[in-house]
């Protein structure tokens, strides 16, 4: 996912706030899922929620106002009821941040964990890595 850093993502020195890397992770995660053929809205309509239950971001270098970034993402299966979304933020060939979020697969009706549905599992297997 290409992304040009707007001023709103930065502090007064033009440096990207640390927390915005998590925002980039979320945007990329949504785009990767869409590229695989589903949206979160469609998953919810099918009775599945994917809330974040754990997150990790390793901040390596800062991004700055107007930087042209590339945000890469892919999915892996964490367990029968959890998905791991990996993400990496790059400026040219330099990694600025990398990390992951873990999502529980929950039923929208019961809000209890459910196994990853086969349709979603096949999307995860098609995820680039």
C-alpha contacts under 8 A as a table, 3 or more apart, distances in Angstrom:
res1	aa1	res2	aa2	distance
1	X	28	X	6.26
1	X	31	X	7.41
1	X	70	X	5.54
1	X	71	X	5.02
1	X	72	X	6.30
2	X	68	X	7.23
2	X	69	X	5.80
2	X	70	X	4.52
2	X	71	X	6.29
3	X	68	X	5.96
3	X	69	X	5.08
3	X	70	X	6.04
3	X	71	X	7.25
4	X	66	X	5.74
4	X	67	X	5.66
4	X	68	X	4.57
4	X	69	X	5.98
5	X	9	X	6.60
5	X	16	X	7.96
5	X	63	X	7.88
5	X	64	X	6.92
5	X	65	X	5.31
5	X	66	X	4.77
5	X	67	X	5.41
5	X	68	X	6.66
5	X	69	X	7.41
6	X	9	X	5.70
6	X	10	X	7.48
6	X	65	X	5.93
6	X	66	X	5.99
7	X	10	X	5.45
7	X	14	X	6.98
7	X	65	X	5.50
7	X	66	X	7.32
8	X	11	X	7.94
9	X	15	X	7.98
9	X	16	X	5.51
9	X	17	X	6.41
9	X	20	X	6.57
9	X	65	X	7.60
10	X	13	X	7.37
10	X	14	X	5.06
10	X	15	X	4.88
10	X	16	X	4.16
10	X	17	X	5.55
10	X	64	X	7.02
10	X	65	X	6.41
11	X	14	X	5.39
11	X	15	X	5.56
11	X	16	X	6.44
11	X	17	X	6.39
12	X	15	X	7.48
14	X	64	X	5.43
14	X	65	X	5.10
15	X	62	X	6.39
15	X	63	X	5.92
15	X	64	X	4.48
15	X	65	X	6.37
16	X	20	X	6.76
16	X	62	X	6.35
16	X	63	X	5.30
16	X	64	X	5.55
16	X	65	X	7.06
17	X	20	X	5.45
17	X	21	X	7.53
18	X	21	X	5.85
18	X	22	X	7.84
18	X	59	X	7.34
19	X	22	X	5.48
19	X	23	X	6.92
20	X	23	X	4.77
20	X	24	X	6.25
21	X	24	X	4.96
21	X	25	X	6.22
21	X	57	X	7.68
21	X	89	X	7.78
21	X	97	X	7.13
22	X	25	X	4.89
22	X	26	X	6.28
22	X	57	X	7.29
23	X	26	X	5.09
23	X	27	X	6.25
24	X	27	X	5.13
24	X	28	X	6.05
24	X	71	X	7.10
24	X	89	X	7.89
25	X	28	X	5.20
25	X	29	X	6.00
25	X	71	X	7.53
25	X	73	X	7.66
25	X	87	X	5.85
25	X	88	X	7.79
25	X	100	X	7.80
26	X	29	X	5.02
26	X	30	X	6.24
27	X	30	X	5.25
27	X	31	X	6.29
28	X	31	X	5.00
28	X	32	X	6.05
28	X	71	X	6.36
28	X	72	X	6.85
28	X	73	X	6.10
28	X	87	X	7.56
29	X	32	X	5.22
29	X	33	X	6.19
29	X	73	X	6.22
29	X	74	X	7.48
29	X	85	X	6.70
29	X	87	X	7.77
30	X	33	X	5.20
30	X	34	X	6.15
30	X	39	X	6.99
30	X	40	X	7.30
31	X	34	X	4.94
31	X	35	X	6.03
32	X	35	X	4.98
32	X	36	X	6.20
32	X	73	X	6.51
32	X	74	X	6.82
32	X	127	X	7.78
33	X	36	X	5.08
33	X	37	X	6.54
33	X	38	X	5.63
33	X	39	X	6.06
33	X	40	X	7.81
34	X	37	X	5.13
34	X	38	X	4.88
34	X	39	X	5.12
35	X	38	X	7.36
36	X	123	X	6.02
36	X	126	X	7.17
36	X	127	X	6.99
37	X	123	X	7.63
38	X	42	X	6.35
38	X	43	X	7.12
39	X	42	X	5.19
39	X	43	X	6.40
40	X	43	X	5.00
40	X	44	X	6.14
40	X	49	X	7.90
41	X	44	X	5.14
41	X	45	X	6.23
42	X	45	X	4.98
42	X	46	X	6.28
43	X	46	X	4.99
43	X	47	X	6.46
43	X	48	X	5.32
43	X	49	X	6.90
44	X	47	X	4.99
44	X	48	X	4.82
44	X	49	X	5.64
44	X	108	X	6.94
45	X	48	X	7.31
47	X	107	X	5.68
47	X	108	X	4.95
47	X	109	X	6.88
48	X	105	X	6.55
48	X	106	X	5.68
48	X	107	X	4.97
48	X	108	X	5.45
49	X	104	X	7.72
49	X	105	X	5.87
49	X	106	X	5.05
49	X	107	X	6.20
49	X	108	X	5.90
50	X	103	X	5.26
50	X	104	X	5.40
50	X	105	X	5.07
50	X	106	X	6.38
51	X	103	X	5.28
51	X	104	X	5.83
51	X	105	X	7.43
51	X	106	X	7.90
52	X	55	X	7.20
52	X	101	X	6.38
52	X	102	X	5.69
52	X	103	X	4.46
52	X	104	X	6.66
53	X	101	X	7.55
53	X	102	X	5.75
53	X	103	X	5.57
53	X	104	X	6.41
54	X	101	X	5.68
54	X	102	X	5.10
54	X	103	X	7.21
55	X	99	X	7.61
55	X	100	X	5.81
55	X	101	X	4.25
55	X	102	X	6.26
56	X	99	X	5.21
56	X	100	X	5.40
56	X	101	X	6.35
57	X	97	X	6.72
57	X	98	X	5.73
57	X	99	X	4.31
57	X	100	X	6.64
58	X	97	X	5.50
58	X	98	X	5.38
58	X	99	X	5.87
59	X	62	X	7.48
59	X	96	X	6.40
59	X	97	X	4.58
59	X	98	X	6.90
60	X	95	X	7.08
60	X	96	X	5.01
60	X	97	X	5.31
60	X	98	X	7.94
61	X	95	X	7.45
61	X	96	X	4.57
61	X	97	X	6.85
62	X	96	X	6.19
63	X	67	X	6.64
63	X	91	X	7.78
63	X	96	X	6.90
64	X	67	X	5.63
67	X	91	X	7.23
68	X	91	X	6.40
68	X	92	X	7.89
69	X	89	X	6.80
69	X	90	X	5.57
69	X	91	X	4.79
69	X	92	X	7.10
70	X	89	X	5.93
70	X	90	X	5.20
70	X	91	X	6.43
70	X	92	X	7.61
71	X	87	X	6.98
71	X	88	X	5.73
71	X	89	X	4.50
71	X	90	X	6.25
72	X	87	X	5.53
72	X	88	X	5.15
72	X	89	X	6.41
72	X	90	X	7.98
73	X	85	X	6.94
73	X	86	X	5.43
73	X	87	X	4.36
73	X	88	X	6.49
73	X	128	X	7.88
73	X	129	X	7.91
74	X	85	X	5.86
74	X	86	X	5.36
74	X	87	X	6.74
74	X	127	X	5.54
74	X	128	X	5.62
74	X	129	X	5.74
75	X	83	X	6.99
75	X	84	X	5.71
75	X	85	X	4.56
75	X	86	X	6.07
75	X	124	X	5.67
75	X	127	X	5.82
75	X	128	X	7.67
75	X	129	X	7.67
76	X	83	X	6.10
76	X	84	X	5.26
76	X	85	X	6.56
76	X	86	X	7.80
76	X	124	X	6.13
76	X	125	X	7.50
76	X	127	X	7.77
77	X	80	X	7.44
77	X	82	X	6.50
77	X	83	X	4.75
77	X	84	X	5.96
77	X	121	X	7.80
77	X	124	X	7.15
78	X	81	X	7.67
78	X	82	X	5.15
78	X	83	X	4.92
78	X	84	X	5.47
78	X	102	X	7.58
79	X	82	X	5.02
79	X	83	X	6.89
80	X	115	X	5.29
80	X	116	X	6.03
81	X	104	X	6.02
81	X	105	X	5.34
81	X	106	X	7.96
81	X	113	X	6.27
81	X	114	X	5.71
81	X	115	X	4.60
81	X	116	X	5.47
82	X	102	X	6.67
82	X	103	X	5.46
82	X	104	X	4.58
82	X	105	X	5.73
82	X	116	X	7.24
83	X	102	X	5.65
83	X	103	X	5.14
83	X	104	X	6.60
83	X	105	X	7.48
84	X	100	X	6.58
84	X	101	X	5.77
84	X	102	X	4.47
84	X	103	X	6.34
85	X	100	X	5.36
85	X	101	X	5.26
85	X	102	X	6.30
85	X	103	X	7.79
86	X	98	X	7.74
86	X	99	X	5.94
86	X	100	X	4.31
86	X	101	X	6.71
87	X	98	X	5.60
87	X	99	X	5.48
87	X	100	X	5.77
88	X	95	X	6.95
88	X	96	X	7.68
88	X	97	X	5.84
88	X	98	X	4.23
88	X	99	X	6.57
89	X	95	X	5.89
89	X	96	X	5.52
89	X	97	X	5.19
89	X	98	X	6.20
90	X	93	X	6.27
90	X	94	X	5.38
90	X	95	X	4.45
90	X	96	X	5.48
90	X	97	X	7.31
91	X	94	X	5.27
91	X	95	X	6.58
91	X	96	X	6.92
95	X	98	X	7.36
104	X	113	X	6.75
105	X	113	X	5.59
105	X	114	X	5.70
105	X	115	X	6.82
105	X	116	X	6.36
106	X	110	X	7.78
106	X	111	X	5.33
106	X	112	X	5.17
106	X	113	X	4.37
106	X	114	X	5.45
107	X	110	X	5.44
107	X	111	X	4.87
107	X	112	X	5.65
107	X	113	X	6.42
107	X	114	X	6.23
108	X	111	X	5.30
116	X	120	X	6.49
116	X	121	X	6.22
117	X	120	X	5.34
117	X	121	X	6.12
118	X	121	X	4.86
118	X	122	X	6.12
119	X	122	X	5.34
119	X	123	X	6.59
120	X	123	X	5.04
120	X	124	X	6.31
121	X	124	X	5.02
121	X	125	X	6.30
122	X	125	X	5.07
122	X	126	X	6.42
123	X	126	X	5.07
123	X	127	X	6.42
124	X	127	X	5.07
